[in-house]
Structures are given as structure tokens and as C-alpha cells.
């Protein structure tokens, strides 16, 4: 049985364009794949462990082939638990708004926790970095107030889509489908048109996902 993991990064809930489009995606996917499992992960309803000194030290112990202290081992267990939940999925859907040209800090916190050596990537001096989360598709719903795909200059200010897709590629993803909801800060009739176009795209992608 295939498992889809949905990661939600907006706290606005019913007012969030990204979530509205994600719900369209998930509803269509469920209709198309009734036997598949969908697990939702709301970053705003989850108490993420601190990425503190013990966790950072644990990371570097692994990179240097050293043994964890008790405190480091405890911190690393929390990291492994979150990563194993993530890695247990076969397919991924992310929904996120643009905050200050980038991603919400809750999502960055989550990324910092699960992007770890021996879990989501490997490193050797000879081969460099290699992603370990491979053969899994991801659909990413990006909501943003401006039209950042409209020109090269506007795209240069986009640290939302560029960052997330760089990160996904770093940990091994090669099949990434973006769904843009932009611009949302426009005349209400234009914003509704933008939303409807994204809803249609989300349904079309979900049917084949």
C-alpha cells in the first residue's frame, strides 16, 4: 500500500491559499487512489525538538565517525524518529506560503532536523554529498503574494521555491512538480482566478501522482 505524506506549513488554515489548493490535491488523490494512505503533518500543531548544541554535536560525531555522549544520543533519537516518519512515505506533498521571500520558519526548523548525515544524505571526501531519499515524487504548492515567475528580476527575489527545490534535490528527489498560486495579493476577482487555476492544476497533477 502506497503512503502519501502531506506537510502543511501555513498557520492561516481556512484563509491560506496554499492549504486550499492542497486540499483539492488530496481530495482528488484520495478519489483516484482509494486504497492509499494519506498522513498529514501540520508543522503548526507539532512540537519540534530544538536543533541545539547536543543535536549539532551529534551530527558532527557521525560525520567524524565518533561515539555519541548520552545527551547527544538522546537528541539524535528525536531526529531519527522524525526522519523515519518522513522516510516511511512513498510520495510527498508540501504546501507553503512565501514569508519574507523565503519559507516559514517552522518548515526551515523541520528541514534542519531531518537533513542529517546517514539519514537523508551521505558524505565521503571522495564522492562528496549524495541524497538518500530517492525514487519518490514530490508535489509542492507555493502560495505567494507577488508574481515571482513573471520575470528574471522577480525570480531573483524568490527564495521560497528555489530553496525548497534545492533542498529536495540535495536529499535525493528528482521528480518534483511545482504548483504556483500567484499573485495572491491582487484584486479579489483576480485572486479568485489565480486560485481557481491552481485548483485545476492541483487536481490534474493529483490524478497522475
C-alpha positions as CSV (number, residue, x, y, z in Angstrom):
1,X,0.0,0.0,0.0
2,X,1.4,3.4,-1.0
3,X,1.7,6.2,1.5
4,X,1.5,9.9,0.8
5,X,2.9,12.3,3.3
6,X,1.4,15.8,3.4
7,X,3.4,18.6,5.1
8,X,1.5,21.8,5.9
9,X,3.5,24.9,6.6
10,X,0.8,27.7,6.9
11,X,-0.8,28.7,10.2
12,X,-3.7,30.6,8.4
13,X,-5.7,27.4,7.8
14,X,-9.0,28.2,6.2
15,X,-7.6,31.6,4.9
16,X,-4.5,30.0,3.3
17,X,-4.3,29.7,-0.4
18,X,-1.7,27.0,-0.1
19,X,-3.9,24.9,2.0
20,X,-7.0,25.3,-0.2
21,X,-5.0,24.1,-3.1
22,X,-3.5,21.2,-1.1
23,X,-6.9,20.1,0.0
24,X,-8.0,19.9,-3.7
25,X,-5.0,17.9,-4.4
26,X,-5.5,15.5,-1.5
27,X,-9.2,15.0,-2.2
28,X,-8.6,14.2,-5.9
29,X,-5.7,11.9,-5.0
30,X,-7.9,10.0,-2.5
31,X,-10.7,9.6,-5.0
32,X,-8.2,8.3,-7.6
33,X,-6.3,6.1,-5.1
34,X,-8.8,5.0,-2.5
35,X,-6.5,2.2,-1.2
36,X,-3.6,4.5,-0.5
37,X,-2.8,6.1,2.9
38,X,-2.5,9.8,3.4
39,X,-0.7,11.1,6.5
40,X,-1.0,14.8,7.3
41,X,1.8,16.6,9.2
42,X,0.8,20.1,10.4
43,X,4.0,21.9,11.4
44,X,2.0,24.4,13.5
45,X,0.5,21.6,15.6
46,X,3.7,19.8,16.1
47,X,6.3,20.3,18.9
48,X,9.5,20.0,17.0
49,X,12.7,19.3,19.1
50,X,15.2,22.1,19.4
51,X,18.1,21.9,17.0
52,X,20.5,22.8,19.8
53,X,24.1,22.2,20.7
54,X,23.6,18.5,21.6
55,X,22.0,17.8,18.2
56,X,24.6,19.7,16.3
57,X,27.4,17.9,18.2
58,X,25.6,14.5,17.5
59,X,25.6,15.4,13.8
60,X,29.3,16.1,13.7
61,X,30.1,12.9,15.8
62,X,28.6,11.0,12.9
63,X,30.5,12.9,10.2
64,X,33.7,12.2,12.1
65,X,32.9,8.6,13.0
66,X,32.8,9.3,16.7
67,X,30.5,7.9,19.5
68,X,27.7,10.0,20.9
69,X,27.5,11.1,24.5
70,X,24.3,10.2,26.4
71,X,22.9,13.7,25.8
72,X,23.8,13.6,22.1
73,X,22.3,10.1,21.8
74,X,19.0,11.3,23.3
75,X,18.9,14.3,20.9
76,X,19.7,12.1,17.9
77,X,16.9,9.7,18.8
78,X,14.4,12.6,18.3
79,X,16.0,13.4,15.0
80,X,15.8,9.8,13.8
81,X,12.2,9.5,14.9
82,X,11.1,12.5,12.8
83,X,13.2,11.4,9.8
84,X,11.9,7.8,9.9
85,X,8.3,9.2,9.8
86,X,9.3,11.3,6.8
87,X,11.2,8.5,5.0
88,X,8.4,5.9,5.5
89,X,6.3,7.7,2.8
90,X,6.3,6.8,-0.9
91,X,5.1,10.2,-2.1
92,X,5.1,13.8,-0.7
93,X,3.0,16.9,-0.9
94,X,4.2,20.2,0.6
95,X,2.1,23.3,0.9
96,X,3.7,26.6,2.0
97,X,3.3,30.3,1.7
98,X,6.1,32.7,1.0
99,X,7.3,34.6,4.1
100,X,9.8,37.4,3.5
101,X,10.8,35.9,0.2
102,X,11.5,32.5,1.8
103,X,9.9,29.7,3.6
104,X,8.1,29.8,7.0
105,X,10.5,29.3,9.9
106,X,8.6,26.2,11.1
107,X,9.4,24.5,7.8
108,X,13.0,25.6,8.0
109,X,13.2,24.1,11.5
110,X,11.8,20.8,10.3
111,X,14.3,20.8,7.4
112,X,17.1,21.5,9.7
113,X,16.1,18.5,11.9
114,X,15.7,15.8,9.2
115,X,18.6,16.9,6.9
116,X,21.2,14.7,8.6
117,X,24.2,12.5,7.6
118,X,23.4,8.9,7.3
119,X,19.7,9.6,7.2
120,X,18.8,12.0,4.3
121,X,22.2,12.3,2.8
122,X,25.7,10.7,2.9
123,X,29.1,12.3,2.5
124,X,32.6,11.0,1.7
125,X,35.7,13.0,0.8
126,X,35.9,11.0,-2.4
127,X,32.3,11.3,-3.6
128,X,31.1,14.4,-1.8
129,X,27.4,14.6,-0.9
130,X,24.7,12.1,-2.1
131,X,21.0,12.3,-1.3
132,X,19.5,9.1,0.2
133,X,15.7,9.8,-0.2
134,X,15.5,8.6,-3.8
135,X,12.8,7.3,-6.2
136,X,10.0,9.3,-4.5
137,X,7.9,12.0,-6.2
138,X,7.0,15.3,-4.6
139,X,4.4,17.9,-5.4
140,X,4.9,21.4,-3.9
141,X,2.2,24.0,-3.6
142,X,3.7,27.5,-3.4
143,X,1.5,30.5,-2.5
144,X,3.0,34.0,-2.8
145,X,1.6,37.5,-2.9
146,X,3.7,38.6,-6.0
147,X,4.2,37.1,-9.4
148,X,7.7,35.8,-8.9
149,X,7.7,33.7,-12.1
150,X,6.9,36.7,-14.3
151,X,10.5,37.9,-14.9
152,X,14.1,37.1,-14.3
153,X,14.3,40.1,-11.9
154,X,11.3,38.9,-9.9
155,X,12.6,35.3,-9.8
156,X,15.8,36.6,-8.3
157,X,13.8,37.5,-5.2
158,X,12.3,34.0,-4.9
159,X,14.0,32.2,-2.0
160,X,10.9,30.1,-1.4
161,X,10.7,27.8,-4.5
162,X,14.4,27.9,-5.2
163,X,15.3,27.0,-1.7
164,X,12.8,24.2,-1.3
165,X,13.7,22.5,-4.6
166,X,17.4,22.9,-3.9
167,X,16.9,21.1,-0.6
168,X,14.7,18.4,-2.1
169,X,17.3,17.8,-4.8
170,X,20.1,17.7,-2.1
171,X,18.4,14.9,-0.2
172,X,17.7,12.9,-3.4
173,X,14.5,14.0,-5.0
174,X,14.5,14.2,-8.8
175,X,10.7,14.1,-9.5
176,X,9.4,17.5,-8.3
177,X,6.2,19.1,-9.5
178,X,5.5,22.7,-8.6
179,X,2.1,24.2,-8.3
180,X,2.2,28.0,-8.2
181,X,-0.5,30.1,-6.6
182,X,0.5,33.7,-7.6
183,X,-0.2,36.5,-7.2
184,X,-2.5,36.3,-4.2
185,X,-2.2,40.0,-3.2
186,X,-4.3,41.3,-6.0
187,X,-7.8,42.4,-6.8
188,X,-10.3,39.9,-5.3
189,X,-11.6,38.8,-8.7
190,X,-8.0,38.3,-10.0
191,X,-7.0,36.4,-6.8
192,X,-10.0,34.2,-7.2
193,X,-9.0,33.5,-10.8
194,X,-5.5,32.7,-9.6
195,X,-6.9,30.3,-7.0
196,X,-9.2,28.5,-9.5
197,X,-6.3,28.0,-11.9
198,X,-4.2,26.5,-9.2
199,X,-7.1,24.2,-8.0
200,X,-7.5,22.9,-11.6
201,X,-3.7,22.2,-11.8
202,X,-3.7,20.5,-8.4
203,X,-6.5,18.2,-9.5
204,X,-4.8,17.4,-12.7
205,X,-1.5,16.6,-11.1
206,X,-3.1,14.5,-8.3
207,X,-4.9,12.3,-10.9
208,X,-1.5,11.1,-12.2
209,X,0.6,11.4,-9.0
